[in-house]
Amino acid sequence: MRAAVIGAGIGGLCTAVGLQRAGAEVTIYERAAELKPVGSGLSIFANGLTALESLGLGDAFRAITSTQAGRLRGGQRRPDGGWLATIPSNAVTELRIVHRAELHRILLEALEPGTLRLGVEVLEVSPDGAELRTADGSERFDLVVAADGIRSRVRSSWPGDPGIHYSGYSTWRGVTEQPVDLGGEAGETWGHGERFGLAPLADGRIYWFAVATMPAGSTIDDEYAEVVRRFGSWHHPIPELIRGTAPETVFRLDINDLAGPAPTFRRGRCVLLGDAAHAMTPDLGQGGGQAMEDAATLVALLGRISAEPTPSPGDLDTALAEYDRLRRSRTQPIARRARTVGAVAHTRGRLGVTARNALMRLTPASATARQLAAIQSWRPPAAV
Ligand SMILES: Cc1cc2nc3c(=O)[nH]c(=O)nc-3n(C[C@H](O)[C@H](O)[C@H](O)COP(=O)(O)OP(=O)(O)OC[C@H]3O[C@@H](n4cnc5c(N)ncnc54)[C@H](O)[C@@H]3O)c2cc1C
């Protein structure tokens, strides 16, 4: 089978590795001329690891991560450090925090040489989903995987594209320069329309994010100074983590998700995958994990079809229809829930925050554990 993957993000790379290992001939089209080691941390829960395992990437991922984050006391605190809720210790035992640059490195290393075409933007995919057009011309494939991110050009050319929705908040992210002892505690701290989260990378450095409600596209002269101003007096170790991070490495991003569920993840021979299909707010730490599940699902459903030089159109249709069905029903409720969690976390006003905090304290830990288990207990399907 000849497959084209559009986009060399987490979703595209996982898919390309999986399809290649299953016997497909894969080309990745990436519009960036160079893949720079960028980003900060990423939480990958048990479901993400299961997906990576099924793609044959489990060992490589384990080698660059640890389960330390899942062993710390986690949950939500107030800015003065008092706990509002804790996550039961056995609910996230496989949680791993990975540096994005490291994740990209192991995925790129797993590709066969010559898979990646850098600096090539896909301009269009034909309505039958089998032909893509770049500035150099058009080419036909058995399968086209559009893993081209939240602003997917492919999705936006399909009928019913929901478009993008601004969450109302913007996020700074950073990684400390040195390891920091967290004293056995991590998790998030929720204030009034503001939030701070922290978790350890495998090497002991701390990945942190700081989130604040603000209008879309806000400009701030000194991003680092703004983080210090907003969060510098919150509980230990937040001020130390900010001070321990090089100011020039702290960057901010407005948080968007899809305005609504995409009506389909499939058009003919083309499927949407990762953020292109279901961009969600990061409030459950699941965007990347769901992209990994998408990749593992597609590869598992295709099974032996991937290795066939001329796959039967009927077999391909069946696999892609099942991919569409399974992945919409899995990802769209998670995206809805992530948006709700974000809205609750960003409650503002004294009364609202008091009510939210009371609700947090009253929510039984077993309910949180059940929700986490439902997300994490995922398994790839059998081949169609
Ligand atoms: C602040 C923040 C925190 C997050 N935290 C977590 C977390 O803790 N855990 C987690 O699992 N997820 C998290 N996520 C979500 C996660 O980062 C994304 O879900 C994931 O990176 C999406 O990967 P992707 O491959 O689908 O898309 P992308 O990473 O966006 O990749 C798309 C690629 O396609 C390329 N491209 C686009 N258009 C074209 C074109 N026309 N032709 C060729 N190439 C093209 C782009 O250049 C890009 O390289 C977070 C997201 C944010 C914003």
The ligand as an SDF file (V2000), in Angstrom:
LIG
                    3D

 53 58  0  0  0  0  0  0  0  0999 V2000
   -0.3600   24.2230   25.8840 C   0  0  0  0  0  0  0  0  0  0  0  0
   -0.5800   22.8230   25.4180 C   0  0  0  0  0  0  0  0  0  0  0  0
   -0.3230   21.7680   26.2710 C   0  0  0  0  0  0  0  0  0  0  0  0
   -0.5610   20.4520   25.8660 C   0  0  0  0  0  0  0  0  0  0  0  0
   -0.3140   19.4480   26.7230 N   0  0  0  0  0  0  0  0  0  0  0  0
   -0.5670   18.1630   26.3580 C   0  0  0  0  0  0  0  0  0  0  0  0
   -0.2920   17.0920   27.2290 C   0  0  0  0  0  0  0  0  0  0  0  0
    0.1710   17.2940   28.3510 O   0  0  0  0  0  0  0  0  0  0  0  0
   -0.5410   15.8250   26.8010 N   0  0  0  0  0  0  0  0  0  0  0  0
   -1.0250   15.5650   25.5510 C   0  0  0  0  0  0  0  0  0  0  0  0
   -1.2250   14.3930   25.1930 O   0  0  0  0  0  0  0  0  0  0  0  0
   -1.2960   16.5750   24.6890 N   0  0  0  0  0  0  0  0  0  0  0  0
   -1.0760   17.8550   25.0520 C   0  0  0  0  0  0  0  0  0  0  0  0
   -1.3090   18.8720   24.1840 N   0  0  0  0  0  0  0  0  0  0  0  0
   -1.8600   18.5600   22.8600 C   0  0  0  0  0  0  0  0  0  0  0  0
   -0.7970   18.0730   21.8830 C   0  0  0  0  0  0  0  0  0  0  0  0
    0.3050   18.9620   21.8730 O   0  0  0  0  0  0  0  0  0  0  0  0
   -1.4030   17.9860   20.4900 C   0  0  0  0  0  0  0  0  0  0  0  0
   -2.6080   17.3000   20.5460 O   0  0  0  0  0  0  0  0  0  0  0  0
   -0.4690   17.2710   19.5280 C   0  0  0  0  0  0  0  0  0  0  0  0
    0.8010   17.8770   19.5090 O   0  0  0  0  0  0  0  0  0  0  0  0
   -1.0820   17.2870   18.1360 C   0  0  0  0  0  0  0  0  0  0  0  0
   -0.2190   16.6500   17.2410 O   0  0  0  0  0  0  0  0  0  0  0  0
   -0.6050   16.5920   15.7010 P   0  0  0  0  0  0  0  0  0  0  0  0
    0.4530   15.7510   15.0700 O   0  0  0  0  0  0  0  0  0  0  0  0
   -2.0100   16.2020   15.5320 O   0  0  0  0  0  0  0  0  0  0  0  0
   -0.5250   18.0970   15.1660 O   0  0  0  0  0  0  0  0  0  0  0  0
    0.6870   19.1200   15.0970 P   0  0  0  0  0  0  0  0  0  0  0  0
    1.6920   18.8880   16.1470 O   0  0  0  0  0  0  0  0  0  0  0  0
    0.0730   20.4760   15.0230 O   0  0  0  0  0  0  0  0  0  0  0  0
    1.4130   18.7910   13.7100 O   0  0  0  0  0  0  0  0  0  0  0  0
    0.9000   19.1850   12.4720 C   0  0  0  0  0  0  0  0  0  0  0  0
    2.0490   19.2380   11.4840 C   0  0  0  0  0  0  0  0  0  0  0  0
    1.5150   19.4090   10.1750 O   0  0  0  0  0  0  0  0  0  0  0  0
    2.2830   20.3470    9.4670 C   0  0  0  0  0  0  0  0  0  0  0  0
    1.4160   20.8870    8.4240 N   0  0  0  0  0  0  0  0  0  0  0  0
    0.2980   21.6380    8.6070 C   0  0  0  0  0  0  0  0  0  0  0  0
   -0.2820   21.9070    7.4300 N   0  0  0  0  0  0  0  0  0  0  0  0
    0.4700   21.3030    6.4810 C   0  0  0  0  0  0  0  0  0  0  0  0
    0.3660   21.2140    5.0620 C   0  0  0  0  0  0  0  0  0  0  0  0
   -0.6550   21.7890    4.4020 N   0  0  0  0  0  0  0  0  0  0  0  0
    1.3120   20.5220    4.3800 N   0  0  0  0  0  0  0  0  0  0  0  0
    2.3430   19.9230    5.0550 C   0  0  0  0  0  0  0  0  0  0  0  0
    2.4940   19.9850    6.4000 N   0  0  0  0  0  0  0  0  0  0  0  0
    1.5610   20.6570    7.1000 C   0  0  0  0  0  0  0  0  0  0  0  0
    2.7070   21.3370   10.5200 C   0  0  0  0  0  0  0  0  0  0  0  0
    3.8360   22.0900   10.1310 O   0  0  0  0  0  0  0  0  0  0  0  0
    2.9920   20.4160   11.7120 C   0  0  0  0  0  0  0  0  0  0  0  0
    4.3210   19.9660   11.7120 O   0  0  0  0  0  0  0  0  0  0  0  0
   -1.0710   20.1950   24.5690 C   0  0  0  0  0  0  0  0  0  0  0  0
   -1.3100   21.2590   23.6970 C   0  0  0  0  0  0  0  0  0  0  0  0
   -1.0660   22.5590   24.1010 C   0  0  0  0  0  0  0  0  0  0  0  0
   -1.3340   23.6860   23.1460 C   0  0  0  0  0  0  0  0  0  0  0  0
  1  2  1  0
  2  3  1  0
  2 52  2  0
  3  4  2  0
  4  5  1  0
  4 50  1  0
  5  6  2  0
  6  7  1  0
  6 13  1  0
  7  8  2  0
  7  9  1  0
  9 10  1  0
 10 11  2  0
 10 12  1  0
 12 13  2  0
 13 14  1  0
 14 15  1  0
 14 50  1  0
 15 16  1  0
 16 17  1  0
 16 18  1  0
 18 19  1  0
 18 20  1  0
 20 21  1  0
 20 22  1  0
 22 23  1  0
 23 24  1  0
 24 25  2  0
 24 26  1  0
 24 27  1  0
 27 28  1  0
 28 29  2  0
 28 30  1  0
 28 31  1  0
 31 32  1  0
 32 33  1  0
 33 34  1  0
 33 48  1  0
 34 35  1  0
 35 36  1  0
 35 46  1  0
 36 37  1  0
 36 45  1  0
 37 38  2  0
 38 39  1  0
 39 40  1  0
 39 45  2  0
 40 41  1  0
 40 42  2  0
 42 43  1  0
 43 44  2  0
 44 45  1  0
 46 47  1  0
 46 48  1  0
 48 49  1  0
 50 51  2  0
 51 52  1  0
 52 53  1  0
M  END
$$$$
